Amino acid sequence: MENRSQWGTRLGFLLAAMGSAIGLGNIWRFPATAFENGGGAFFLPYLFALLTAGIPLLILEYTIGHKFRGSAPRSYGKISKGMEWIGWWQVAISFIISTYYPVIIAWAIMYAYFSFGQQWGADPTGFFVGDYLQLGDPGTFGGLVPSVFLPLIAVWAIALFFLGRGVKKGIEVANKIFIPTLAIIFLIIVIRAVTLDGALTGLDAFFKPDWGAITSGKVWVAAYGQIFFSLSIAFAIMITYASYLPKKSDITNNAFITGFANSSFELLAGIGVFAALGFMAVQSGQDISDVVAGGVGLAFMVFPEIISQMPAPGFFGFLFFASLVLAGLSSLISISETYIAGLQEKFNISRGKAVTFGGGIAAILSLAFATKDGLNLLDTVDHFINNYGVALAGLFEVVAIAWFAKGLKDFQNHANSISDIRLGIWWRFCLGIITPVVLGYMMLQNLKTEVTEAYGGYPIEFLFNYGWVIAIGAMFAGALFTIKKWPDNASEAQANESEDKEVAQ
């Protein structure tokens, strides 16, 4: 009998995987990336990247987790003893992301409230950075901002509550609530957006293809980058989630469903965002290119301005920011599960202790992003941990497995033994050749840009202290955790049993 926790249903796993993949980046990163990289023509390299890197990597991580039945570090260690540190490195990356991700959710909670009465006034940008965040100079943290700190406590309370209840009664239940609700809310937003005056102008700008763009290497790198960061690959998330699958699970089919569901939501987000941007452009008499933005700027500076001009602004403003809250919570839970599972197995402790210790430390560190320097700090950490953490860890992952451990054939056989869609040489070629080459090229381009210009115009010392040190520190943390030996199987089983008892109670 297997003691490890399992998903209650296949739907529960798929919703959890979708909840991890469908996050804030789907809503505020994809639309602007597509527009800036060829519009409708971008979908060709995007689809190619999904089929040659995104889904193949999802299949690989699902297979690793399913075969070895453990957290990412434990699973990598079973592939090769020297690879355990890659797992801990990815766990450390997820831990760092979990310290700032909940702050963005806290902002969204407050903006859902601000939507009633459009409390951001006539200058949403000035309100966001000035009145709300009270943003100071980089490196001068100042005190906590109460209107960020208080909702941050609520975010952590919700996340830790569901994490503490375990896989079936906590994470699965949360995603069965969050993801369907998110889909319904966002569909309402999109339907309303496409009926606004000027919506067709925005959609024309979004879908109009610039076929000349697809000959640019920059556009293909952007496509692979979007797929890579969007699907929660190399965060240790999908390995951890797949480790809770029953032994008879269709791995390949699950990966295709997750990948296409994520891309479908991104397309839906692009339609909604650009319909709203078209409305804003027509209302202000500007060109669509003048109002396009991505990231935090789109969500908390541009969209409040759009919402203020819409009929029933309070209602639709609330729906938009509620969708950000739901997308953020499902992703935060998945990110946090990586280190909770790792701590539980490595140190042979109960789930409750792992949630308290791991989640508690992350919650305390997140307070740094609730200070008056929070936005500067968040922007810098996010840039470096994504470009020199996630992307680099993903490169190490595929190179270590495909080139050094030469494990692709073995994983292919495992996936084929339980899946309807059989993997062939195309899968090994994608992971062994295409993905490493593209990720390697991405890293070189990122480093080239980093050397020639200071990111965001921040001081070099600030970028070094809160960018490079944190990104490199995650790698060293991975190596540090490998020093301690794993508990024996009996102890591990007892830890799993104690988890089940705690959740049952």
C-alpha positions, 0 to 999 in steps of 0.5 A: 500500500502506498502511503503518499498523498494522492489527488482525489480525482483526475480533474482535481489534478488537472485543475491544480496544474492549470491553477499553477500555470494560469497566473498573473503572467497570462493576463498581463504578460502575454497580450503585450508580448504578442503585440510587440512581436508580430501580433497575429504572426506571433501565434506561429512561433508561439504554437511551435514553442508550445509543441517543441518545448512547453508540452515536452517539458511538461511531459518530462516533469510529470513523468519524473514526479510520477515515476519517483513519487517524491518532491523535486529534490528527491526525484532528481536525486533518484535520477542521479545523486549529483542532480539533487541540488538542481531540485533544491535550486528549483525549490529555492527559486519557488521559495523566493517567488513565494515571498513577493507573489502574495504582495501582488495579490494583496494589491489586487485585493485592495484595487478590487475595493478601490474599484467602487468609487474609482478611488484612484481618481484622474491619475491612476499611475500617480495614485498607485506609486504615490498615494497607495504604495508610497514608493521611495527611492531604491534601497530606502525601504521606509516603513510598512504600508498598512494598505499592503500589509493588512491584505498580505496577512489575509493572502497568507492566511488563505494560502496556508489554510489550504496548504495545511489541509493537504493535497486532496482536502486542501490544494484540490479543493482550493483549485476546484473553487478558484479555477472555475470561478476565475474562468466564469469571471474572466469570461464575463469581463471578455464579453463586456470588453468586446462590446465596448466602443473601439473594441474592434480597433484593439482586436485588429491591432492584436490579431493583425499579423506582421509576417516579417517579424517571424524572421527575427530571432528576438520574436522566437526567443520571446515565444519560447520565453512566454511558453517557458515562464507561463507553464510553471516549468522548472519551478519544481511545481509540476514534478511535485504535483505529478508525484501525487498522481495515482500509479495508473495516470495518463501522463501525456494526455494530462500534459497536452490538456494542461498546455492547451488549457493554459494557452487558451486562457492566454488567448482569452486574456489577449482578447479581453485586454486588447478589446479594453485597450481599443476602447481606451484608445478611441476614448482618448483619441490615441493610437493603440500602440500608445496605450499598450502596456504589460506587467504591473503597469497594465494591471494597476495603472492602465486598467484603472483608467479603462475601468473609470471610463466604462459603464458600471465601473465599480462592478467590472473593476471588482471582477477584473481585480478579483480575477487577478486574486484568484489567478494569483492564489492558485499559483501561490499555493502551487509555488509554496507546495514545492518547498513544503513537500521538500522540507517534509521529506528531507527533514522527516517532519509532518505536513503541519510543521513543514507548512508552519516553518516554510510558509511562516518564513516566506510570509515574514520575508514577504514583509520586505515587499510591503514596505515603501520600497516594495515595488522597486524590490519586487521588480528587481527580484522578479527580473533576476530570479526569472531570467537567471533562476528559472530559465537557467535552472530549466537549462540545467534540468534538460542538459543534465537529464538528456545529455549527462544522465541520458534518461530521456529514453527511460522516461519515454518508456515510462510515459508510454506504458501508461499513456494513450498518446505515445511519445516518439523520437520527436519528444527526445529531439525536442528536449535533447536539442531544441530546448537546450539550444533555445534556452542557451541562446536566451541566457546569452541574450539576457546576459548581453543585455544585462551587461550593456544596460542597467535593468530598469535604470536602477543603481548598480549597487541595488541591482547587485544586492537584490538581483544578482545576490538573490539569484546566485544565492538560490543556486548556493541554497540548492547545494547547501540542502544536499549536505543532509542525508535523506531519511530511510523509507520507514521514516518517510512512510511515518511522515506521510502517515502522520500527514494523513492523520493531521489532515483527517483531524 
